[in-house]
Amino acid sequence: MEFCRRVLVVFILSQIVCTGAQDDAEEVACSPGFQVKQYQVEYDGGFLKDQPLLKVVFDDCAENQDVSFEVSHPDFLIDEDLNLVPRRDVIDSGAVLFVHGLNAHADDMAQVDIMGAPPRSPQTLREIVGLGDITPYRTKRSLLVPPMFVPENQRAPFPRSIGKVISYDMKDDHYFRLTGKGADQDPKGVFSINRRTGEVAVSRALDREAIAFYHLQVSTTDMSGNLVEGPVDLDVYIIDQNDNRPIFKESRYSGEVLEGSPSGTTVMTMTALDADDPNTDNAVLRYIILRQSPEKPSPNMFYIDPERGDIITVISPSQLDRETLPTTQYELEIVAKDMAGSEVGLTGTATATITITDRNDHAPEFTHSLFQASVDEGSTGVVVNLTVDDRDDPATGGFRAMYSIIKGDPNQSFEIHTNPDNNEGMLSVVKPLDYESSMFHTLMIRVENEDPLVPDVIYGPSSTATVYIAVQDVNEGPVFFPDPLMVTKWENIPVGSFVAMLNATDPDFRQIQSVRYGVLRDPAGWLSVNPVKGMVNTTATLDRESPHVHNNRYSAVFMATDNGNPPATGTGTLIITLQDENDNAPYVVPSVARMCEDAKEVNVAVIGARDKDIHPNTDPFKIELGKQLGLEKTWKISRINNTHSQIMLLHSLQRANYNVPLVLTDSGFPPLTNNTELKVQVCTCKKNRMDCNGAVTPVTDLLLLLSLLTLSILCL
């Protein structure tokens, strides 16, 4: 019976806000819980299992995390999509359901009204519609169809009879009919039935491994083909023959066993497959080891469990020694035989390669107890290679060596690393050695493996060695102290003035050597040095404003050379901090100013002063007009701050270039003054645009300037 259901959901909202088509919609605050509080569903005979009835609207205003729902009727639930769904077929829903929603942000209840629902009763929907466990009425059968059995791989002739079907109600005008896969369905024609006698025959040889079972149907019909009786199942079973050999998935298998493993250790499992019937001896396998190569130290080092195929060790742990065995790999020829291993069984073969893996049962030993080396003082790098013997597998951590210095290196002047190519220890000097401090070094070196030794093996005396290192004396260059040497001097001191006294000593105190000084780098050529005493004097004027001075500092490099064989040289730096003198007058910036020819327009320009000196020999600057007659009637200078002033055109001038004399004075002691000129371009200005092209020759003559001034006054 199919239920027809119409679901009506009615939303009853506490408030409806209509915004129309306004551009600025009013936002409604979120209220946690059911956004629709009441729902309705129409009842139409009941509700089917897993068929959604309606969708509730729930929002906790926090993305609905971990919300749980509970329905008042136990046969309903709210699923992940918020649908109300019956757990089973339900007819006794009652008239009202309540849904409770709860999480950390919301706790709310909604009501579902079942419109037209009958009173609840204990009956189930399946009972109402007649879908309960009612046994169907069956008539007694008169068609007898026994199961049939056919051996695989039968030989001709075909067809061969395999059995017979009997009908107790068979009449003369009734016929047997065989249908199903193997009859009228693919593979067609394998089986046939005599229409009158009911004898079933097979038409060809069968392969159980292809199809082991056929399920057919037998029925009887009248002469018109109308069904009289049946159909009744006919099962045909194919009887297995031992026609498949055991087959290993691979022809060669690999396994490993750790040396020294106890007898009975499982190495690997050999598994073969037989396609014959697993319920017969045709597929029951037994395993044997046919051959072991090599056969030493015993031809029976391994045993294979005949039923499970597990290969286990037989040899004793002391004999299973990788270092004493003639080889680390053994090959076993494994035979799998079916028929439970009987003489008539079929066989399959595979090869098992077993590798005896290494364990760290031999400690590394130095080839010598004492190693010697020599090294020049001041040099670094590898000074000696330490060699060890280890009988373990070179490809394992039980062979790879790790070296450490355990004594004789308090200053950590040495390091030792393992050469990965030959396992030797490379002892290196990482901090230059000083012959004068120590002529000899004696180190104690220890060697270990990356992997720990087995419990019954320990590191012995041969795992340590002594390294004797002789330091060879090398003529070292003199050393300046301090380096750099810092001094402070005034600039412009007289040529030949004393600057500093260099101090360089020869570290080869075991030898008597003299030191001579020289200038190595003097960018400005200001200095000289006494070759014997190391006294530095000036050979030119020190200028703080020189491009060779940076941040008031001038650097020069000197060298000191001893008279050793061969001579050695050391270098040292002299840094002179120069104190400033007021030896630079200020200058005007910018050197060109622009104004409009009409004084009513832009008639002011800002100018400033700069000084190569530093404070207090710079600002505040004084900027004044030069001492020329009538100059102050055309130009006016007003101070803005310590470094800038403004120059103003007092009346209109003809478009031209004018050189205005200025006097700039700094604040040094004594102050320096610079008489200079400011080029002023008087331009044509229209609509906030200034045109200075084609200006006449600069007006520099004072009489011409006064004439222009007089003319302009008369025109007023």
C-alpha positions as CSV (number, residue, x, y, z in Angstrom):
1,M,0.0,0.0,0.0
2,E,1.3,3.4,-0.9
3,F,0.5,6.4,1.3
4,C,-0.5,9.6,-0.3
5,R,0.5,12.5,2.0
6,R,0.1,16.3,1.7
7,V,2.1,18.3,4.1
8,L,0.9,21.8,5.0
9,V,3.3,24.0,6.9
10,V,1.8,27.1,8.4
11,F,4.2,29.7,9.7
12,I,2.8,31.8,12.6
13,L,5.3,34.5,13.3
14,S,5.2,36.8,16.3
15,Q,6.1,39.8,14.2
16,I,6.3,40.6,10.5
17,V,8.2,43.7,9.3
18,C,7.5,44.9,5.8
19,T,10.2,47.1,4.4
20,G,9.0,47.6,0.9
21,A,11.6,48.7,-1.6
22,Q,13.4,51.1,0.7
23,D,17.1,51.5,0.1
24,D,18.0,51.5,3.9
25,A,16.3,48.4,5.4
26,E,16.0,48.3,9.1
27,E,18.0,45.4,10.7
28,V,16.0,43.0,12.9
29,A,17.9,41.7,15.9
30,C,18.3,37.9,16.1
31,S,16.3,36.1,18.8
32,P,17.8,32.7,19.7
33,G,15.5,29.7,19.2
34,F,12.7,28.6,16.9
35,Q,12.1,31.4,14.4
36,V,8.7,29.7,13.7
37,K,7.0,28.6,16.9
38,Q,4.0,26.6,15.5
39,Y,3.6,24.2,12.5
40,Q,0.8,22.1,11.0
41,V,0.9,18.7,9.2
42,E,-2.2,17.1,7.6
43,Y,-2.8,13.5,8.7
44,D,-3.7,11.1,5.8
45,G,-3.8,7.6,7.2
46,G,-0.3,7.7,8.8
47,F,3.3,8.5,8.3
48,L,5.9,6.3,6.6
49,K,9.3,5.6,8.1
50,D,12.2,8.1,7.0
51,Q,9.8,10.3,5.0
52,P,10.3,14.0,6.0
53,L,7.1,15.7,7.1
54,L,8.3,19.3,7.5
55,K,11.4,21.5,8.2
56,V,11.7,23.5,11.4
57,V,13.3,26.9,11.4
58,F,15.8,27.2,14.3
59,D,18.6,29.7,14.8
60,D,20.6,30.2,18.0
61,C,22.2,33.3,16.5
62,A,25.7,31.6,16.8
63,E,25.8,29.2,13.8
64,N,23.8,26.4,15.4
65,Q,26.7,24.6,16.9
66,D,25.9,21.4,18.9
67,V,22.1,21.9,18.9
68,S,20.1,18.9,20.2
69,F,16.4,18.3,19.5
70,E,13.9,16.2,21.4
71,V,10.4,15.3,20.1
72,S,7.6,14.5,22.6
73,H,6.6,11.4,20.6
74,P,9.4,8.8,20.7
75,D,8.7,7.6,17.1
76,F,9.8,11.0,15.7
77,L,13.1,12.8,15.4
78,I,14.7,16.0,14.0
79,D,17.4,15.0,11.5
80,E,20.6,16.9,10.5
81,D,18.7,19.0,7.9
82,L,16.1,20.1,10.6
83,N,13.4,17.8,9.1
84,L,10.8,16.1,11.3
85,V,11.1,12.5,10.3
86,P,9.3,9.3,11.6
87,R,11.6,6.6,13.0
88,R,9.2,3.9,11.8
89,D,5.7,3.7,10.2
90,V,3.4,5.6,12.5
91,I,-0.4,5.8,12.7
92,D,-0.8,6.7,16.3
93,S,0.9,10.1,16.2
94,G,-1.6,11.9,18.4
95,A,-2.9,15.4,17.7
96,V,0.0,17.5,18.9
97,L,3.8,17.1,18.9
98,F,6.3,19.3,20.8
99,V,9.9,19.9,19.7
100,H,12.5,21.0,22.2
101,G,15.7,22.6,20.9
102,L,18.7,23.2,23.2
103,N,22.3,24.3,23.1
104,A,24.6,26.7,24.9
105,H,23.0,29.7,23.2
106,A,19.3,28.8,22.9
107,D,16.6,26.9,24.8
108,D,13.2,27.0,23.0
109,M,10.0,25.0,22.2
110,A,7.9,24.6,19.1
111,Q,4.5,22.9,18.5
112,V,3.4,20.7,15.6
113,D,-0.3,20.2,15.2
114,I,-1.4,16.9,13.4
115,M,-4.5,18.0,11.5
116,G,-7.1,15.2,11.3
117,A,-5.2,12.7,13.4
118,P,-7.3,9.9,15.2
119,P,-6.8,9.1,18.8
120,R,-3.6,7.1,19.6
121,S,-4.0,3.3,19.7
122,P,-1.6,0.5,20.2
123,Q,-2.0,-0.8,16.7
124,T,0.9,-0.3,14.2
125,L,0.5,1.0,10.7
126,R,1.8,-2.3,9.2
127,E,-1.0,-4.2,11.0
128,I,-3.6,-1.8,9.8
129,V,-2.7,-2.2,6.1
130,G,-2.2,-5.9,6.3
131,L,1.6,-5.8,6.0
132,G,2.4,-7.9,9.1
133,D,4.0,-11.3,9.3
134,I,1.1,-13.2,7.6
135,T,2.0,-16.5,6.1
136,P,0.8,-16.7,2.5
137,Y,-1.5,-19.5,1.4
138,R,0.3,-22.2,-0.6
139,T,-1.1,-25.2,-2.4
140,K,0.6,-28.6,-2.1
141,R,3.1,-29.1,-4.9
142,S,3.1,-32.2,-7.2
143,L,6.4,-31.2,-9.1
144,L,9.4,-33.0,-7.6
145,V,12.8,-31.3,-8.6
146,P,15.8,-32.9,-6.8
147,P,19.2,-31.2,-6.8
148,M,21.7,-32.5,-9.5
149,F,25.5,-33.0,-9.5
150,V,27.8,-32.9,-12.6
151,P,31.6,-33.7,-12.4
152,E,33.7,-31.1,-14.2
153,N,35.9,-32.0,-17.2
154,Q,33.7,-34.8,-18.4
155,R,34.6,-36.3,-21.8
156,A,32.4,-36.8,-24.9
157,P,29.9,-38.1,-25.9
158,F,27.4,-35.3,-25.1
159,P,24.7,-34.7,-24.1
160,R,24.9,-36.7,-20.8
161,S,21.9,-37.3,-18.5
162,I,22.4,-35.8,-15.0
163,G,18.9,-36.4,-13.4
164,K,15.2,-36.4,-13.8
165,V,12.2,-34.2,-12.8
166,I,8.9,-35.8,-11.8
167,S,5.4,-34.4,-11.9
168,Y,2.6,-36.3,-10.2
169,D,-0.1,-34.4,-12.0
170,M,1.5,-34.7,-15.5
171,K,-1.0,-35.1,-18.3
172,D,-0.6,-35.9,-21.9
173,D,-1.0,-32.4,-23.0
174,H,1.5,-31.0,-20.4
175,Y,5.2,-30.4,-21.1
176,F,8.3,-29.7,-19.0
177,R,10.1,-26.4,-19.4
178,L,13.7,-25.4,-18.2
179,T,14.6,-21.8,-17.7
180,G,17.4,-19.7,-16.2
181,K,21.1,-19.1,-16.6
182,G,22.5,-22.1,-18.4
183,A,19.3,-22.9,-20.2
184,D,17.6,-20.1,-22.0
185,Q,19.9,-17.4,-20.6
186,D,23.7,-17.0,-21.0
187,P,25.5,-19.2,-20.9
188,K,22.7,-20.7,-23.1
189,G,22.3,-24.4,-23.9
190,V,24.4,-25.8,-21.2
191,F,21.4,-27.8,-19.8
192,S,18.3,-29.1,-21.5
193,I,15.2,-31.0,-20.4
194,N,13.1,-33.6,-22.2
195,R,9.7,-32.1,-22.6
196,R,7.8,-35.3,-22.0
197,T,10.0,-37.4,-19.6
198,G,11.6,-34.5,-17.6
199,E,15.1,-35.9,-18.0
200,V,17.8,-33.2,-17.6
201,A,21.1,-33.4,-19.6
202,V,24.3,-31.5,-19.9
203,S,25.6,-30.6,-23.4
204,R,29.3,-30.0,-22.8
205,A,32.2,-30.3,-20.4
206,L,32.0,-27.9,-17.5
207,D,34.7,-26.0,-15.4
208,R,33.9,-25.7,-11.7
209,E,36.5,-22.9,-11.4
210,A,34.5,-20.8,-14.0
211,I,31.0,-21.6,-12.6
212,A,30.5,-23.8,-9.6
213,F,26.7,-23.7,-9.3
214,Y,23.7,-23.2,-11.6
215,H,20.3,-22.0,-10.4
216,L,17.6,-23.0,-12.8
217,Q,13.8,-23.2,-12.8
218,V,11.5,-26.1,-13.9
219,S,7.8,-25.7,-14.7
220,T,5.1,-27.4,-16.7
221,T,2.9,-25.8,-19.4
222,D,0.0,-26.8,-21.5
223,M,0.2,-27.1,-25.3
224,S,-0.5,-23.4,-25.6
225,G,2.5,-22.5,-23.4
226,N,0.4,-21.5,-20.4
227,L,1.9,-22.2,-17.0
228,V,0.4,-25.2,-15.3
229,E,2.7,-25.8,-12.4
230,G,5.9,-24.2,-11.0
231,P,8.3,-22.7,-11.5
232,V,10.3,-24.8,-9.0
233,D,14.1,-24.2,-8.4
234,L,16.6,-26.7,-9.8
235,D,20.1,-26.4,-8.4
236,V,22.9,-28.0,-10.3
237,Y,26.3,-28.4,-8.5
238,I,29.6,-28.9,-10.3
239,I,31.7,-31.6,-8.7
240,D,35.4,-30.5,-8.4
241,Q,38.3,-32.4,-9.8
242,N,42.0,-31.9,-9.0
243,D,42.8,-30.0,-12.2
244,N,44.6,-27.0,-10.8
245,R,48.2,-26.8,-9.4
246,P,49.1,-24.8,-6.3
247,I,50.4,-21.4,-7.5
248,F,52.5,-18.9,-5.5
249,K,51.8,-15.3,-6.1
250,E,55.4,-14.6,-6.8
251,S,58.2,-16.9,-8.0
252,R,60.7,-15.4,-5.5
253,Y,60.2,-14.3,-2.0
254,S,62.5,-12.4,0.4
255,G,62.7,-12.6,4.2
256,E,65.1,-11.6,7.0
257,V,66.2,-13.1,10.3
258,L,68.4,-11.3,12.8
259,E,71.7,-13.1,13.6
260,G,71.7,-14.8,17.0
261,S,68.0,-15.3,16.9
262,P,66.8,-18.3,19.0
263,S,65.8,-21.5,17.4
264,G,62.1,-21.5,16.4
265,T,62.1,-17.8,15.2
266,T,59.6,-17.3,12.4
267,V,61.4,-15.8,9.3
268,M,58.5,-15.6,6.8
269,T,55.4,-17.3,5.6
270,M,55.0,-18.9,2.2
271,T,51.5,-19.0,0.8
272,A,50.3,-20.7,-2.3
273,L,46.7,-20.7,-3.8
274,D,44.8,-23.6,-5.4
275,A,41.8,-22.8,-7.5
276,D,40.1,-26.1,-6.8
277,D,37.2,-26.6,-4.3
278,P,38.5,-25.5,-0.9
279,N,36.1,-28.0,0.7
280,T,38.0,-30.9,-0.8
281,D,41.5,-32.3,-0.6
282,N,42.0,-30.9,-4.1
283,A,42.9,-27.6,-2.5
284,V,44.4,-28.8,0.8
285,L,48.1,-27.9,0.6
286,R,51.2,-29.1,2.3
287,Y,54.6,-27.3,2.2
288,I,58.1,-28.8,2.2
289,I,61.7,-27.4,1.7
290,L,63.1,-29.3,-1.3
291,R,66.6,-27.7,-1.2
292,Q,68.8,-25.3,0.8
293,S,71.7,-23.4,-0.8
294,P,74.4,-23.3,0.5
295,E,74.1,-26.3,2.8
296,K,76.7,-25.1,5.3
297,P,77.0,-25.1,8.3
298,S,74.0,-27.4,8.1
299,P,71.7,-28.5,5.3
300,N,68.7,-28.2,7.7
301,M,69.1,-24.6,9.0
302,F,65.4,-23.9,8.4
303,Y,62.1,-25.8,8.7
304,I,58.7,-25.0,7.1
305,D,55.4,-25.7,8.8
306,P,53.7,-28.1,6.3
307,E,50.2,-26.6,6.9
308,R,50.8,-22.9,7.6
309,G,53.9,-22.4,5.4
310,D,55.8,-20.6,8.2
311,I,59.6,-20.8,7.7
312,I,61.3,-21.0,11.1
313,T,64.9,-21.3,12.2
314,V,66.4,-24.6,13.4
315,I,70.0,-23.6,13.7
316,S,71.3,-22.6,17.2
317,P,71.8,-18.9,18.0
318,S,75.5,-19.3,18.3
319,Q,75.8,-20.8,14.8
320,L,73.5,-18.2,13.4
321,D,76.4,-15.7,13.3
322,R,76.5,-13.4,10.3
323,E,80.3,-12.8,10.7
324,T,81.2,-16.6,10.7
325,L,78.6,-18.0,8.2
326,P,79.9,-18.6,4.7
327,T,77.2,-16.3,3.3
328,T,74.6,-13.8,4.5
329,Q,71.9,-15.1,2.1
330,Y,70.4,-18.6,1.8
331,E,68.1,-19.8,-0.9
332,L,65.3,-22.3,-0.2
333,E,63.3,-24.1,-2.9
334,I,59.8,-24.4,-1.5
335,V,57.3,-26.9,-2.9
336,A,53.5,-26.7,-2.3
337,K,51.5,-29.9,-3.0
338,D,47.7,-30.4,-2.9
339,M,45.7,-33.5,-2.0
340,A,47.1,-32.9,1.5
341,G,50.6,-33.7,0.3
342,S,49.8,-37.2,-1.1
343,E,51.8,-38.7,-3.8
344,V,49.1,-38.0,-6.4
345,G,48.9,-34.3,-5.5
346,L,49.9,-31.6,-7.9
347,T,52.8,-29.2,-7.0
348,G,53.9,-25.7,-7.4
349,T,57.4,-24.2,-6.5
350,A,58.9,-20.9,-5.4
351,T,62.2,-19.7,-4.1
352,A,62.6,-18.1,-0.7
353,T,65.7,-15.9,-0.2
354,I,66.6,-15.4,3.5
355,T,69.0,-12.7,4.5
356,I,70.9,-13.0,7.8
357,T,70.7,-9.4,9.1
358,D,73.3,-7.9,11.4
359,R,73.0,-7.0,15.0
360,N,75.6,-4.9,16.7
361,D,77.6,-7.6,18.4
362,H,81.1,-6.3,17.7
363,A,82.4,-3.1,19.2
364,P,84.6,-0.9,16.9
365,E,88.3,-1.0,17.7
366,F,91.1,1.4,16.7
367,T,93.8,0.0,14.5
368,H,96.4,1.7,16.6
369,S,96.4,2.8,20.2
370,L,98.5,5.9,19.4
371,F,98.2,8.3,16.5
372,Q,100.6,11.3,15.9
373,A,100.2,14.5,13.9
374,S,101.8,17.9,13.5
375,V,100.1,21.2,12.7
376,D,101.3,24.7,12.0
377,E,100.2,27.3,14.5
378,G,97.5,29.6,13.3
379,S,96.1,27.0,10.8
380,T,92.9,25.0,10.8
381,G,91.6,21.9,9.1
382,V,92.0,18.1,9.2
383,V,95.3,17.1,10.8
384,V,94.9,13.2,11.1
385,N,92.5,10.4,10.1
386,L,91.8,7.8,12.7
387,T,91.1,4.2,11.5
388,V,89.0,1.5,13.2
389,D,87.9,-2.1,12.5
390,D,84.3,-3.3,12.9
391,R,83.1,-6.7,11.9
392,D,79.5,-5.7,11.7
393,D,77.5,-5.0,8.5
394,P,78.9,-1.7,6.9
395,A,75.3,-0.8,5.8
396,T,74.0,-0.6,9.4
397,G,74.3,1.6,12.4
398,G,76.1,-1.3,14.1
399,F,79.1,-0.5,11.8
400,R,79.0,3.3,11.4
401,A,81.3,4.9,13.9
402,M,80.8,8.0,16.0
403,Y,84.0,9.6,17.5
404,S,84.2,11.9,20.5
405,I,87.0,13.7,22.3
406,I,86.8,12.7,25.9
407,K,90.0,14.3,27.3
408,G,92.7,16.9,26.4
409,D,90.6,19.7,24.7
410,P,89.6,22.2,27.4
411,N,89.4,25.1,24.9
412,Q,87.4,23.1,22.3
413,S,90.1,23.7,19.7
414,F,89.4,20.4,18.0
415,E,86.5,18.6,16.4
416,I,86.2,15.1,15.1
417,H,83.7,13.9,12.4
418,T,83.1,10.5,10.7
419,N,84.1,10.2,7.1
420,P,81.0,8.5,5.6
421,D,83.0,6.9,2.8
422,N,85.5,4.9,4.9
423,N,84.2,5.2,8.5
424,E,87.5,7.0,9.5
425,G,87.5,9.7,12.2
426,M,88.7,13.1,10.8
427,L,90.3,15.1,13.6
428,S,90.3,18.8,12.7
429,V,91.7,22.0,14.3
430,V,88.8,24.5,14.5
431,K,90.5,27.2,16.6
432,P,94.0,28.1,15.5
433,L,96.7,26.8,17.9
434,D,99.4,29.0,19.4
435,Y,102.9,27.6,19.5
436,E,103.9,30.1,22.2
437,S,101.1,29.0,24.5
438,S,101.5,25.2,24.0
439,M,103.8,23.3,21.8
440,F,102.0,19.9,22.3
441,H,98.5,18.6,22.7
442,T,97.5,15.1,23.8
443,L,93.9,14.0,23.1
444,M,91.9,11.0,24.2
445,I,89.5,9.8,21.5
446,R,86.6,7.3,22.0
447,V,84.7,5.5,19.2
448,E,81.2,4.1,19.4
449,N,78.5,2.8,17.0
450,E,75.4,4.7,16.0
451,D,73.3,1.7,17.3
452,P,73.8,0.4,20.8
453,L,75.7,-2.8,21.4
454,V,73.8,-6.0,22.2
455,P,73.5,-6.5,26.0
456,D,76.3,-9.1,26.2
457,V,78.9,-7.0,24.3
458,I,80.7,-3.9,25.8
459,Y,83.2,-1.3,24.6
460,G,86.8,-2.4,25.5
461,P,90.1,-0.6,25.8
462,S,90.6,-0.9,22.0
463,S,87.6,1.5,21.6
464,T,89.8,4.4,22.8
465,A,93.0,5.8,21.4
466,T,95.5,8.6,22.1
467,V,96.4,11.3,19.6
468,Y,99.6,13.2,20.0
469,I,99.7,16.6,18.2
470,A,102.9,18.7,17.9
471,V,102.4,22.4,17.1
472,Q,104.9,23.8,14.6
473,D,106.1,27.4,15.1
474,V,105.3,29.9,12.4
475,N,106.5,33.4,12.1
476,E,103.5,35.5,13.0
477,G,103.0,39.1,12.1
478,P,103.1,41.8,14.8
479,V,99.9,42.6,16.6
480,F,98.7,46.2,17.2
481,F,97.2,47.1,20.5
482,P,94.8,48.6,20.8
483,D,93.2,48.0,17.4
484,P,91.7,50.3,16.4
485,L,93.5,53.1,18.1
486,M,91.1,56.0,18.7
487,V,92.3,59.7,19.0
488,T,90.6,63.1,18.9
489,K,92.2,66.1,17.1
490,W,91.1,69.6,16.0
491,E,91.0,70.1,12.3
492,N,93.4,72.6,10.7
493,I,96.2,71.8,13.3
494,P,99.6,72.7,12.0
495,V,101.4,70.4,9.5
496,G,103.8,68.1,11.4
497,S,101.7,68.0,14.6
498,F,101.8,64.8,16.7
499,V,98.7,62.6,16.2
500,A,99.3,59.2,17.9
501,M,101.9,56.6,19.0
502,L,101.4,53.2,17.4
503,N,102.1,50.1,19.5
504,A,102.7,46.7,17.8
505,T,104.3,43.7,19.5
506,D,105.6,40.4,17.9
507,P,103.8,37.3,19.3
508,D,106.9,35.2,18.6
509,F,108.3,36.0,22.0
510,R,110.6,32.9,21.8
511,Q,112.5,34.7,19.1
512,I,114.2,38.1,19.2
513,Q,112.8,40.2,16.4
514,S,112.5,43.9,15.6
515,V,109.4,45.7,14.2
516,R,109.2,48.5,11.6
517,Y,106.1,50.6,10.8
518,G,104.7,51.9,7.6
519,V,101.6,53.5,6.2
520,L,99.3,51.0,4.4
521,R,96.3,53.2,3.6
522,D,95.9,56.9,4.1
523,P,93.0,58.1,1.8
524,A,93.7,61.8,2.0
525,G,97.5,61.6,2.4
526,W,97.5,63.5,5.7
527,L,99.7,61.3,7.8
528,S,103.2,59.8,8.2
529,V,104.8,57.4,10.7
530,N,108.2,57.0,12.1
531,P,109.3,53.5,10.9
532,V,111.1,52.7,14.2
533,K,109.2,54.5,16.9
534,G,105.7,54.3,15.4
535,M,105.0,58.0,16.0
536,V,102.3,59.4,13.6
537,N,102.4,63.1,12.5
538,T,100.4,65.2,10.1
539,T,101.8,65.9,6.6
540,A,98.9,68.0,5.5
541,T,96.0,70.0,7.0
542,L,93.3,67.9,8.6
543,D,89.9,69.0,7.2
544,R,86.7,67.8,8.8
545,E,84.7,68.7,5.7
546,S,86.8,66.5,3.5
547,P,84.9,63.7,1.6
548,H,87.3,61.2,3.2
549,V,85.8,62.0,6.6
550,H,82.7,60.2,7.6
551,N,80.7,61.0,10.7
552,N,83.6,63.3,11.8
553,R,86.0,60.3,11.7
554,Y,89.0,59.7,9.5
555,S,90.5,56.2,9.2
556,A,94.0,55.2,8.2
557,V,95.6,51.7,8.2
558,F,99.2,51.1,9.2
559,M,101.4,48.0,9.0
560,A,104.1,46.6,11.2
561,T,106.6,44.1,9.7
562,D,109.1,42.0,11.7
563,N,112.5,40.8,10.5
564,G,111.7,37.1,10.7
565,N,112.4,34.5,8.0
566,P,110.2,35.1,6.1
567,P,109.1,38.4,7.4
568,A,105.5,38.7,8.7
569,T,103.3,41.7,8.6
570,G,100.4,42.8,10.8
571,T,98.0,45.7,10.3
572,G,96.2,48.1,12.6
573,T,93.7,50.9,12.2
574,L,94.0,54.5,13.5
575,I,90.7,56.4,13.8
576,I,90.9,60.2,14.2
577,T,87.8,62.0,15.5
578,L,88.1,65.6,14.1
579,Q,86.7,68.5,16.1
580,D,85.2,71.3,14.0
581,E,86.5,74.8,13.5
582,N,84.5,77.6,12.0
583,D,86.4,77.6,8.7
584,N,83.4,77.6,6.3
585,A,81.2,80.6,5.6
586,P,77.5,80.0,5.0
587,Y,76.0,80.0,1.4
588,V,72.5,80.8,0.1
589,V,70.1,78.1,-1.0
590,P,68.5,78.0,-3.5
591,S,70.7,80.2,-5.7
592,V,67.7,81.3,-7.8
593,A,64.3,82.7,-6.7
594,R,61.2,83.6,-8.8
595,M,58.7,86.4,-8.4
596,C,55.9,88.0,-10.4
597,E,56.6,91.4,-12.2
598,D,53.4,92.7,-10.7
599,A,54.0,93.1,-7.0
600,K,50.4,92.4,-6.4
601,E,50.9,88.8,-7.4
602,V,53.4,86.4,-5.8
603,N,56.1,88.7,-4.6
604,V,57.7,86.6,-1.8
605,A,60.4,83.9,-2.1
606,V,61.9,81.8,0.7
607,I,65.6,81.5,0.9
608,G,67.9,79.7,3.3
609,A,71.5,79.4,4.4
610,R,73.7,76.4,4.8
611,D,77.2,75.8,6.3
612,K,79.6,72.9,5.9
613,D,80.6,73.3,9.5
614,I,78.7,71.7,12.4
615,H,77.1,73.2,15.5
616,P,77.9,75.6,17.1
617,N,79.6,77.0,14.0
618,T,76.4,77.0,11.8
619,D,72.9,78.4,12.6
620,P,71.3,80.6,13.6
621,F,72.2,82.4,10.4
622,K,71.8,86.1,9.7
623,I,70.7,86.9,6.1
624,E,70.8,90.7,5.1
625,L,70.7,92.8,2.0
626,G,74.0,94.0,0.7
627,K,75.3,97.5,1.3
628,Q,74.0,99.2,-1.9
629,L,72.3,102.5,-2.1
630,G,68.5,102.3,-2.5
631,L,68.4,98.5,-2.4
632,E,66.1,98.4,0.6
633,K,63.4,100.4,-1.4
634,T,62.9,97.5,-3.8
635,W,63.7,94.4,-1.7
636,K,62.9,93.5,1.9
637,I,64.3,90.5,3.9
638,S,62.4,89.1,6.9
639,R,63.6,86.2,9.1
640,I,61.5,83.1,9.3
641,N,63.6,80.8,11.6
642,N,67.3,80.0,12.4
643,T,68.0,78.9,8.9
644,H,65.5,80.6,6.5
645,S,64.3,84.1,5.6
646,Q,61.9,85.5,3.0
647,I,62.8,88.1,0.4
648,M,59.9,90.4,-0.7
649,L,59.6,92.5,-3.9
650,L,58.2,95.9,-2.6
651,H,56.9,97.2,-6.0
652,S,56.5,96.0,-9.5
653,L,59.5,95.5,-11.7
654,Q,60.1,94.9,-15.4
655,R,60.4,91.3,-16.4
656,A,64.1,90.5,-16.1
657,N,66.7,88.6,-14.1
658,Y,68.1,90.6,-11.1
659,N,71.2,89.8,-9.0
660,V,70.4,90.9,-5.4
661,P,73.5,91.2,-3.2
662,L,73.2,89.4,0.2
663,V,75.3,89.1,3.3
664,L,75.2,85.8,5.2
665,T,76.7,85.4,8.6
666,D,77.0,82.2,10.8
667,S,77.1,81.9,14.6
668,G,80.6,80.5,14.9
669,F,83.3,82.0,17.1
670,P,84.5,84.1,15.5
671,P,81.6,84.3,13.0
672,L,82.2,84.0,9.3
673,T,80.5,86.2,6.7
674,N,79.8,85.5,3.0
675,N,79.0,88.4,0.5
676,T,77.1,86.7,-2.2
677,E,74.3,87.3,-4.7
678,L,70.8,85.8,-5.1
679,K,69.5,85.5,-8.7
680,V,65.9,86.7,-8.7
681,Q,63.8,86.0,-11.9
682,V,61.0,88.4,-12.3
683,C,58.4,86.7,-14.4
684,T,55.0,87.3,-16.0
685,C,52.2,85.8,-13.9
686,K,48.7,85.1,-15.4
687,K,46.0,83.0,-13.8
688,N,48.4,81.4,-11.3
689,R,50.9,80.6,-14.0
690,M,54.4,81.9,-14.0
691,D,56.2,82.5,-17.3
692,C,60.0,83.2,-16.9
693,N,61.1,82.4,-20.5
694,G,62.9,85.2,-22.5
695,A,63.9,87.3,-19.5
696,V,66.4,90.1,-20.4
697,T,70.0,90.2,-19.3
698,P,70.3,90.3,-15.5
699,V,70.3,93.8,-14.1
700,T,73.5,94.1,-12.1
701,D,74.4,97.8,-12.5
702,L,73.3,99.8,-9.5
703,L,72.7,103.0,-11.5
704,L,70.3,101.1,-13.8
705,L,68.5,99.7,-10.9
706,L,68.1,103.2,-9.4
707,S,66.9,104.6,-12.7
708,L,64.2,101.9,-12.9
709,L,63.3,102.7,-9.3
710,T,63.0,106.5,-10.0
711,L,60.9,105.8,-13.1
712,S,58.6,103.6,-11.2
713,I,58.2,106.3,-8.5
714,L,57.4,109.0,-11.1
715,C,54.8,106.8,-12.7
716,L,52.9,106.5,-9.4
